[in-house]
Amino acid sequence: MHTMSQDPPSRRRSLRRHLRAPFAASVGAVVTAWLALTPSLLPRDPVFQGVVVAIAAWLGYGIGGLAGWVVGRWGGRLDVRAWRVAWAVFGVVAVAGSIAMLSLHHGWENELRAMVGVEPVGVGAMLVTVGVALLVAGALIAVSRLVKAAGRWTGRVVGRVLPAGVAAVLGALLVAFVSYTLLVDVATDRILASLDAASMAVNDEFRTDLPEPDSPFVSAGPASQVTWDDLGRQGRLFVDNRPTAAQITDFSGEPAEEPVRAYVGVGNDGDVDLREQAQVAADELVRTGGLERAVVNVVTGTGRGWVNEDQAQALEYMWNGDTATVSMQYSYLPSPLSFVLDRGRAQDAGRLLFDAVYGRWLELPPDRRPRLVVSGESLGSFGAEEAFSGEQDMANRIDGALFVGPTSNNELWSRFTAERDPGSPEVEPVYDGGSTVRFAGDPTDWERPEPDWRGTRVGYLQHANDPITWWSWSLAVQRPDWLEEPRAPGVSPSIRWIPGITMLQLGADQMMANDMPAGQGHRFGQEPVWAWAAILPPPGWTEADTARLAEEELGG
């Protein structure tokens, strides 16, 4: 009887045919995997490095496969003998090249680790990287080939009623649509829903673990419009972490005041009107006596409403507690999600909060107005900038600003950097002679004697090896100036721009940026103390005072 089933040898040949990788795709995968082993800004965990290599190999596999298909369509095919020789040569080169690249990567990795001050890794880490890369790349390529096979099968089914060419295109489109729907409308929505629920749960933390404040100088205290429950996790920490007058007195040796801290959270459902919220924050500032202090610091927090204690406490200790800090929460999502899903809320929050406070500040007689400053870190700096149109606007309306770890999407930062004075480097530009706006990787650099930094002082504190500052989509196709110029301190002299790969690597570096020692990547430690001492020092403040305050490990 005739049977449609295949005999075992036929099945084995069919399996080998389906498992066989195209030559050009294999070459692309190996080459991009090698490139992903070249140095970037920050060292990586070997498991994470393996994932980065796998993603690069997967992308290279696709690019190589496309290139091979194009060449094949134009008649560029090898005969059997040439094909076997090509595979043999490729196999030898792939093995030898991979060993060489892993050896180089090991040296580069430990060079980076020495530069940032973390422990070196041994040869075993490279084996972990290889194992993870093979597993993840294999899984990614297998899924891709399944999707491709599904497209071909769908094309054959549609081809029973439509012309073959039309059926092939339609089959591919149908599978692409279904895959996109499953990935975006099903998987992504479920993941985001889970993250949303988890973030709301996190936002509810410390409601009962921390005592409600009884101070009239903070939000959620007596007569406050803001309740302890609605303050949110970061708001509760912000209120609870304030230094006491006694602690400040111990540092200064003089009677100190209790700092004012005003804060408004997003509540339990996260559904807020930012304009109304900003007005409540301004009301809180007035109620707590914040506008009667010497300095008012308007802070735009990160996604979950986090305010860096190193920044807030630096001013509070420097000015002997005669300060007020005001902020508000605009999201309960972590900064990366908040930035991707709704970055406009950070900008709206920064603008609305400053405008609300500035409006109350203007109502005061000029001789009774406190010094007004703004600040923000990372996504907070991105939002805080939105209150101003440029350098002159800041010079006219505030007494100082500190933006720590700006993102590459910061609009004013991008403009100031692009319009920097000729000859100044991208990682530490000089804008308009440094008359108002200055940049530094080390805030002691702001103490340059020429020109004098008079009037409003706006400082950008940024690290040359912070991928959150230097990553952008343009890295895929354009060499950045900071890789054209002499390498800045903390940046490997071995790093080179590679189209596509550099963008991928710095994107991966962002995942490690907050895991570095203080002073590296996106970790700034006590540097804001030195920054505020340069931007807004109180009368009689000395460098020795700054060094002593930095040793206090504020926020720790």
Buried (B, 14 or more C-beta within 10 A) or exposed (E): EEEEEEEEEEEEEEEEEEEEBBBBBBBBBBBBBBBBBBBBBBBBBBBBBBBBBBBBBBBBBBBBBEBBEEEEEEEEEEEEEEEEEEEEEBEEEBEEBBEEBBEBBBEBBBBBBEBBEBEEBEEEBBEBBBEBBBEBBEEBBEEBBEBEEBBEEBBEEBBEEBEEEEBBBBBBEBBEEBBEEEEEEEEEEEEEEEBBEEBBEBBBBBBEEBEBBEBBBBBBBEEBEBEBBBBBBBBBBBBBBBBEBEBBBEBBEEEBBBBBBBBBBBBBEBEBEBBEBBBBBBBBBBBBEBBBBBBBBBBBBBBBBBBBBBBBBBBBBBBBBBBBBBBBBBBBBBBBBBBEBBBEBBBBBBBBBBBBBBEBBEEEEEEEBBBBBBBBBBBBBBBBBBBBEBBEEBBEBBBBBBBBBBBBBBBBBBBBBEEBEEEBBBBBBBBBEBBBBBBBBBBBBBEEEEEEBEEBBBBBBBBBBBBBBBBBEEBEEEBBBBBEEEBBEBBBEEBEBBEBBBBBBBBBBBBBBEBBEEBBBBBBBBBBBBBBBBBBBBEEBEEEBBEEBBEBEBBE
